[in-house]
Amino acid sequence: MTTTDPSLITVPARKAAERARRIRAAEAMVARMRAYAEREAGRLWVFGSFVTGRMDHDSDLDVMIDFPAGGRWAAWDFLEALSAEHGLPLDVFERATTKPAFVARVEADGLRLP
């Protein structure tokens, strides 16, 4: 007879826990990004797996930024600090330097903040 050690965590359980953690982190980050964009008169779009509900244990958070020239670098710094604080990697695009077809798709399907 084989007994299973209850302190062992299976790979699927670990992945499920990490998926749940990343979703909670993304939700908290989006709330903070919304407040930041509103306060700093910029725009952010969140898109990808978080918006489509397909976030997984290895997902990042996809963000497109559009801030006035004077606030651009501060927005990058804010996002990098937020990523480090929540332990969730970001994939960041700047609206001004991204191909128009991609921008149109993000603007149509993404979550705009504010």
Buried (B, 14 or more C-beta within 10 A) or exposed (E): EEEEEEEEEEEEEEEBEBBEBBBEBBEBBBEBBBEBBEEBEBBBBBBBBBBEEEBEBEBBBBBBBBBEEEBBEEBBEBBEEBBEEBEBEBEBBBBEEBEEEEBEEBBEEBBBBB
